[in-house]
Amino acid sequence: MTSDVLVMGGGATGQLAAAYLRKCIPNLRVAVVEGPHKNRPIVGESLVEVSVDLMLELGLGPYLVEKHYPKYGLTYYFKPDIDNPADRTYVVDEIPTAPQILSFQINRFTFDREVRDRNVENGVELIDGTVTAVDINGGDGLHAVTVQDTAGGKQTLSVRWLVDATGRSRVLAKQLQLQETVKEQKSVFWFRLMNFNPEILSHIRALKKQNRAYVSYFATHHFFGKGNWIWCIPMRSPENAPLISIGITYRKDVYPHGEVRTMEHFLESVGREHPVIVELVRSGTIVDTNYYGSYMWECRQRYSIDRWYIIGDAGDTVDPLYSVGLALSSLQIRQIAAIIQRELQGWDTTEFTKDLDTALATFQRSVTRDTTRLYECMGDAYQCHLRVHLAVTKLFHLGLPLVMNNYLWDPVGAKLVNWFSSLEKLEADSKTIQALIREVAANPQNRAVENFIKVQSGASMNFPYYEHHREEDIAASLAKLAFGLARLRLALLGKLGWRAWIHYDQLWALFKDLFRGLFLVPFYGTKMRESKLVHLIVSSRE
């Protein structure tokens, strides 16, 4: 058998990849090897704007509206006295108004089935079997993939482009020895609940701004604790009954309560920090339980000029804190489609493939590694809220504007991203301001509740930009990010008093923030990818 594109893996990532390639390049023959039809653990129920943007393009918008809950952003619960279970005081941070871009809370079992069924209708070939061997051929040769069905029969598929979406099986990463060890391992235990009382989530002393824009329950709820955070995600059952997904993610080397593998251990350990969640669980009926242990890994390479691509958890795992799993997979799906389209148009895609691989790795690793470091202070409400504020600001000023304008799968855009926001720069900048936050938090007076800032505000979520979503406004968005970081750094330095003047690393970082903002001012109102200066910069890098 032959196929133009073969996707290994029939989960949401693989089926969405097949759907998008089939839509963008309808002349391609697209096939998916599904693997055994068994009940496997599924995470990724909270969508973000990037994922939904891809799904709207695939025509899934009406289905999402009719069958799943709208999502009103992420709500964060910071507990100032985390050592006192009896204290139910939380600094609660919600989005200030209804989201500028659609997002949803989805039941992954029903959603995954819907995407699969639509692929069948749209001519994607589904192959029921397990991949047992892959023979990678470079140059113009075809890859050979051996698939075994449930009866033991085997067939060999010849394919030009090969996409590995096998998740934790990591077929290509293992075969090509691309896996890299991650020192700071995390584990996750989660379950779904039915017949529960959702009002229990409000049985706390919530310090927050009054909200009249939406129903607060329909958000992704995040409770922070020592070396861990807990999610609560409302969703619908296939019968349209209320469900809620609840899970704890913890970093094994800093979480004080051991491995959480059972409901009994979950209730015992979580009850030491958040009794309100224990009450919520005990009000309902457990549907299922799941556990992933030590699930973090990285991949040295995701895309190859030999026409193989690794997407989703088959390559790099992500922390679910900001719901970026399917979002990053959505970026990869668009990138792979762009590479294939350029190759079909006769372009040499060698450099383009490497640029996209670098850009994707930067986004994935900067978010994931930054989140990994956050576990060290999740139990410190003051430090945690400031660092989450920084992550939100970067996402809405840097990440989303570039994605919404196709920068991460555009030849010039990818080069510009790699120049302006390399992984080394992003990590160095993050560690510098995190050190400042840590020093400011060492003074108990600074940790008072009245010193907390709004994590998600119109400014940090970049509301003016999303009025138009124009490429001409990207420079201003990036400049606001730089100037916003400078203001926050200056405010934190002010809390150190005279000692601020001997923090030469922070003063230098402040100067760089201001310089970056001023550097971008001449680009206001211009499309950066069309700028002669940008093309000069890109050419000099080449």
Secondary structure, 3 states (H helix, E strand, C coil): CEEEEEEECCCHHHHHHHHHHHHHCCCCCEEEECCCCCCCCCCCCECCHHHHHHHHHCCCHHHHHHHCEECCCEEEEECCCCCCCCCCEEEEECCCCCCCCCCEECCHHHHHHHHHHHHHHCCCEEECCEEEEEECCCCCCCEEEEEECCCCCEEEEEEEEEEECCHHHCHHHHHCCCEECCCCCEEEEEEEEECCCHHHHHCCEEECCCCCCCCCCCCEEEEEECCEEEEEEEEECCCCCEEEEEEEEEECCCCCCCCCCCHHHHHHHHHCCCHHHHHHHHCCEEEEEEEECCCCCEECCCECCCCEEECHHHCCCCCHHHCCHHHHHHHHHHHHHHHHHHHHCCCCCHHHHHHHHHHHHHHHHHHHHHHHHHHHHCCCHHHHHHHHHHHHHHHHHHHHHHHHCCHHHCHHHHHHHHHHCCHHHHHHHHHHHHHHHHHHHCCHHHHCHHHCCCCCCCCCCCCCHHHCCCHHHHHHHHHHHHHHHHHHHHHHHHHCHHHHHHCHHHHHHHHHHHHHHHHHHHHCCCCHHHCHHHHHHHHHHC
